[in-house]
Amino acid sequence: MVKSEYDYIDIIGGTSETYKTETERLLNQYAHKKEVELAIKLINSMQANKEHLLDLGCSIGSWLKDYQVMGFKNIIGVDISSERIEIASKRGYTETHVCNATKLPFPDDSLSCIISNDVV
C-alpha cells in the first residue's frame, strides 16, 4: 500500500514555535525572523493584493500575526490536520479549512495571494 501525507500526520507540522531545547528555541526564532524579512521583500516586490491571503499548510497559525503586520486583511488557513486547524482558528484566521492542498475548496482564480511556508 502506498503511503500518503496522512500516514505521517503526527510528524508533519513543526513550526518556529516547536522546540525541545533553549538552543532550538533561539535558532527557530532567528530563522523565523529571517523568513519573515524575506517574505516581506517578496510580497512587496510583487505588489501583492493584500485583500485575501491563503496560508497553505498553516499548521497552528504561527505566521498569522506576521501576515497581519504585512497588511493582509482576510487570512484563510488551510491544513490537513484538524487538530492544528483548531488551534489556528482560535488565533484569529478569517476562515480555516481542513483539506489537502490538491483539493482546495475555492474557485479557480478566486485568491490573489497564496503563501506556503515550510510545507515542502
C-alpha positions as CSV (number, residue, x, y, z in Angstrom):
1,M,0.0,0.0,0.0
2,V,1.3,3.4,-0.9
3,K,1.5,5.8,2.0
4,S,0.3,9.4,1.9
5,E,0.9,12.5,4.0
6,Y,-2.0,11.4,6.2
7,D,0.1,8.4,7.3
8,Y,2.6,10.8,8.7
9,I,0.3,13.3,10.2
10,D,1.8,13.0,13.7
11,I,5.3,14.2,12.4
12,I,4.1,16.8,9.9
13,G,3.5,20.3,11.1
14,G,6.5,21.5,13.1
15,T,6.7,25.3,13.4
16,S,9.0,28.0,14.6
17,E,7.2,27.6,17.9
18,T,8.2,23.9,18.1
19,Y,11.4,23.2,20.0
20,K,12.8,20.8,22.6
21,T,15.7,22.9,24.0
22,E,16.5,26.5,24.6
23,T,19.0,26.4,21.8
24,E,16.4,25.2,19.4
25,R,14.0,27.9,20.5
26,L,16.6,30.6,19.9
27,L,17.5,29.2,16.5
28,N,13.9,28.9,15.5
29,Q,13.2,32.5,16.5
30,Y,16.1,33.7,14.4
31,A,15.2,31.6,11.4
32,H,11.6,32.7,11.6
33,K,12.6,36.4,11.8
34,K,14.7,35.9,8.6
35,E,11.9,34.1,6.8
36,V,9.5,37.0,7.7
37,E,12.0,39.5,6.4
38,L,12.3,37.6,3.1
39,A,8.6,37.2,2.8
40,I,8.1,40.9,3.2
41,K,10.6,41.7,0.5
42,L,9.0,39.2,-1.9
43,I,5.4,40.4,-1.2
44,N,6.4,44.0,-1.7
45,S,8.3,43.3,-4.9
46,M,5.3,41.5,-6.3
47,Q,3.0,44.3,-5.2
48,A,0.6,41.6,-3.9
49,N,-3.0,42.3,-3.5
50,K,-3.5,42.3,0.3
51,E,-7.2,41.8,0.4
52,H,-7.0,38.0,0.7
53,L,-4.2,35.6,1.6
54,L,-4.3,31.8,1.6
55,D,-1.9,30.4,4.2
56,L,-1.5,27.0,2.6
57,G,-0.3,24.5,5.3
58,C,-0.8,26.9,8.1
59,S,-0.3,24.4,10.9
60,I,-1.1,26.0,14.2
61,G,-1.1,29.5,12.7
62,S,2.5,30.6,13.6
63,W,2.6,33.1,10.7
64,L,-0.8,34.8,11.3
65,K,0.4,37.8,13.2
66,D,3.2,38.3,10.6
67,Y,0.7,38.3,7.8
68,Q,-1.4,40.8,9.7
69,V,1.6,43.1,10.2
70,M,2.3,42.8,6.4
71,G,-1.1,44.3,5.8
72,F,-3.2,41.3,4.7
73,K,-6.9,41.8,5.6
74,N,-8.6,38.4,5.2
75,I,-6.3,35.5,6.0
76,I,-7.5,32.0,5.3
77,G,-5.7,29.0,6.8
78,V,-5.6,25.5,5.3
79,D,-4.0,22.4,6.8
80,I,-4.5,18.7,6.6
81,S,-4.7,18.3,10.4
82,S,-8.0,19.1,12.2
83,E,-6.1,19.5,15.5
84,R,-3.8,22.1,14.1
85,I,-6.6,24.0,12.3
86,E,-8.5,24.2,15.6
87,I,-5.5,26.0,17.2
88,A,-5.1,28.2,14.1
89,S,-8.8,29.1,14.2
90,K,-8.5,30.2,17.8
91,R,-5.6,32.5,16.8
92,G,-7.9,34.5,14.6
93,Y,-7.9,33.4,10.9
94,T,-10.7,34.9,8.9
95,E,-11.6,31.3,8.0
96,T,-10.0,27.9,8.1
97,H,-10.3,24.6,6.2
98,V,-9.1,21.1,6.9
99,C,-8.2,19.8,3.4
100,N,-5.4,18.6,1.2
101,A,-3.7,21.3,-0.9
102,T,-4.6,19.3,-4.0
103,K,-8.3,19.7,-3.3
104,L,-8.8,23.3,-2.2
105,P,-12.4,24.4,-1.7
106,F,-12.0,27.7,-3.7
107,P,-13.0,28.5,-7.2
108,D,-10.1,28.9,-9.7
109,D,-8.6,32.4,-9.7
110,S,-10.5,33.5,-6.6
111,L,-7.5,34.2,-4.4
112,S,-4.8,36.7,-5.4
113,C,-2.1,35.6,-3.0
114,I,-1.2,32.1,-1.7
115,I,1.8,31.6,0.6
116,S,3.0,28.2,1.7
117,N,5.8,28.4,4.3
118,D,7.8,25.4,5.4
119,V,5.4,22.9,3.8
120,V,7.7,21.1,1.3
